[in-house]
Amino acid sequence: MSVLIAIPARYASTRYPGKPLVPLVGANGASMTLIERSWRAAMAVSGVDRVVVATDDDRIRAVAEGFGAEVVMTSVDCANGTERCAEAHEALGGGYEIVVNLQGDAPLTPAWFVEDLVTGLRAAPAAGVATPVLRCDGGALNSLLNDRKHGRVGGTTAVFGADHGALYFSKEVIPYTSKLYADAEETPVFHHVGVYAYRPDALAAYPGWPTGPLETLEGLEQLRFMENGRKVLCVEVEARGRQFWELNNPQDVPKIEEMMAAMGLD
């Protein structure tokens, strides 16, 4: 199956304007923009035929082309990354059997997260879209709870059934647990990793569906699939000792830089 990775990136983020161009300092002291680090993460994935940055902003285009990325310009009217990926796939003439949305705010995404995601979607013909979930340890869960305690919208959590079909995604921490967990202790909470793999028919249908109340309330694009009766497959991935976090707020910059330093990521 041919695989395209599209990295949607927009400058006019509501929570963090200019986020794709924010510099992140690695373990060796080198500074690279968020979009370049996300592109490098995509380029490390095996079994991929093409990687593109999908944006509507000339500033992002100039920076991305400067470090060697292929760029597809998309409309300013795209409401989210999934719509931008759909537009980019169409602009490229379609034809890819799986389209991966590696969002531009996830530079710590290990290659095996995406590789396992593609494998999971291939093995589930009833699913039109798949997304990774990572079981939280106590440290990750406490970080999520701390964000909510201080009024920040941080990571997203997921709950799913025995068939790994998603039941719900939320920016609240679900499911509720009253237990206190040690940093290295396994918890029942799953952190949703902001990557998606789509079959082209599901991706092409998505922009034509209305935005539903759950997507509107949560601000989570994947809920549109669920609100329109499409199965979203949750593929559990393993951390293998890697720390994972997304850049959602300015406060996440030092956190991600600390993680890169601890893991020796340049």
N, C-alpha and C positions, 0 to 999 in steps of 0.2 A: 504494500500500500504506500502511495506517495504521501509524504508528510510536509506540510508548510507550517513554519512557526511565524506568527505575526506578533509584533510587540507594539500594542497600542500606546500612544503617548500624546498627551495634550498639555499645553502650557497653562490653560485657564482653569486649573483645578480650584474648586471652591474652598477646600480645606487648606490647600498648600499650593498657591500659584507658583508656576515655574518649577515645580517639583522635579521633572525629568532632567533639568540642568543643574540640580544641586550637586556639589562635589562631595565625594565620600573618600576618606583617606584609608588606605589599606594598611596591612601589617608592615609593609616595607616603607611606609611614609608617602607612597605615591598617591596622588589625588586624581580620581576619575569621576566623571559625571555619573549620576544614577542611571541614565539611559545607556551609557557605554557599559557599565557593569552588568546591566540586565541583558544587553546584546551579547556580551561575552559568556554569560550563563547559558544563553540560547545556543551559541555556537559550540558549546561543549557537549551538547546532546547528540548522541549517536543515532543513526537511522533517519536523519532529517534531510530532505532534499533542498530546502530553501529557507532562509531566514530574512525577514524584512521588518523594518520599523514602519509602522503606520501612524501618520501624524497629520494634523491640519495646520501646523505652525512652521513657518520658515526658519525660525531660530533653532528649533529642534532638528529640522531637516539639515541645516548647515552643520551643526555639531555632529550629527549622526553620519553624514557623508564624509565629514572630516576624519573620523576614525575608521572609515571603510565599510559602513553599513549600506545595504540597499534600502532605499526609502520609497514608500508608496504614499502619495499625498491623498488624503481623504477629506470628506466634508466637515465643516465646522458644526454641522447639524447632528452628527453622531452623538447619541445620548450617553453611550458608554462604550467600553472596550469591545463588547461582543458585536455591537453594531459597526464599530470601526473595522473589526476583523472581517465581517461579512462584506463590507464595502471594498476592503483591500483584496479579498479573495476574488470578488467579481472583477475588480480592475485588472487583476493579473490573468484574467481569462478563465478562472475556475480550474477544474480538472484535478484538484488535489483530493485525495480520498479521506484524509484527516487534516483538519486545520487546528493548530494549537495556538491558544491565546496565552502567551507568557507576558503577564502584565508588567509594565515598565517600572513598577515599584517593588519588585521582588528580586533584588540582585543576589540574594543568598540562596536562591532555588538550586538545589543540587541537580545534576544531569539525570540521576536515576529517578527523581520525582517525575520528570516528564517522560522518560522511557517507560516506567511502570504504568503511567497514565495511559499512554498510547497502547501498550499491551492490554491493559484492562478494557479499554473501549473496543479493541479488536475482538476480544473474547465475549463481548456482550452485545449481540446484534440488535437486541430490543432497545438499547439505549442510544439516544441521539446525541448525548453530551455526557462527558465524564469530567470529574474534578478530584484532585487529591485531598485527602484528609490525614492529619498527623496527630497521633495521640499525644496529649499534653502530659508532661511531667509536672510535678508540683511547682517548679520554678516558672514554667510557661503559663500555667493556670493563674498563679499569683500575679504575673505581669498583666494578664488580661483583666483580672479583677481590679487591679490597681488603676488601670486606665479608666474603667467604668466608675470607680470610686471618685476619681478626680474629674469626671465629666468629659473624658476624652473618648472618641470613637476609635478604638484600636482594631485588633484582629477580629475576625469573624469565626464563629463556631458552627458546627454541623451536627445534626443527629440523623441517623439513618436506620433502616430496617435490616432484617436478617439477610435479605437479598442485596444489601448494600445500596438499595434505592434510597435517595435522600427523602427524609420526612420534613426537614426544615433547616434553614440557615438563618442565623441571627447575629447582629452586632452586640446583642446581650450575650452573657455567658450561659449557654445551655448544654446539657441539662443541669438543673440546680443540684448542688450537693452541699450539704452542711459541714462535711468533713474538712478538716485542715490537713493539707498534704505537705510532706517534706519535699525539698527541692527536687530530689532524684526519684521521688515516688511516682508510680504510674497512677493516672487518674482516669475517670470515665468521660472526660471532656476531650473533644476532637477539635483541633484548630484547622479551619479551612484554609488550604493553600490556594492563593489566588491565581491558579492556572486552570485552563479549560481545554479539553479536546472535543471537537465537534465533528459529526458527520455533516457533509456539505448540505444535505437537504434540511436538516434542523437549523443550521446556521443561516441558510438563505431565507427560511421562514420567519426567523426571529424578528427582523426589523418591521415586518408587517403586522405583528401582534400589538395590541394596545398595552400600554403600561398599566399593570394591575395595582390594586391597593397595597398588596404586601411588598412588591418591589418599591412602590412609592414610599411606604413607611420606613422600610429598612435601608433603602438605597442600595440594594443588592441585585445585580443584573440577572443572576442565575435563577431568581425566583420567577422570572417571566416564563421560563420553560415550564416550571412546575404549575404555575397558574394557568397554563394552556395545555395541561395534561401530558406533557412530555417527561419521560423518566430521566432523572439526573443520577448517574451512577457515581457513588463515592468510592474512590480507590484508595485504600489505606496504604500509606507509604512509610518507610522506616527512616529514622533520622541518621542512623549509623554514626552516631557521635557528633553530627553536625548540628549547630544551632540554626534556627530559622526565625526570621522576623521580617515583616514588610514595613516599608517606609510610608506611613500614613499621616504622620504629624511631624513638625519640626523637632519635637522631643525624641523622635526615633533615630535621628542622625547619630548622636553620640552612642546610642544603644547598639546600632548596627556596626559602627566603627569599632566598638569594644568587642563585639562578636567576631569581626574580621581579624582583629588583633589576636584574640584568644585562639582562633582556628588557624592562624598563620596564612590568611588569605590576602594576597597582595592586591 
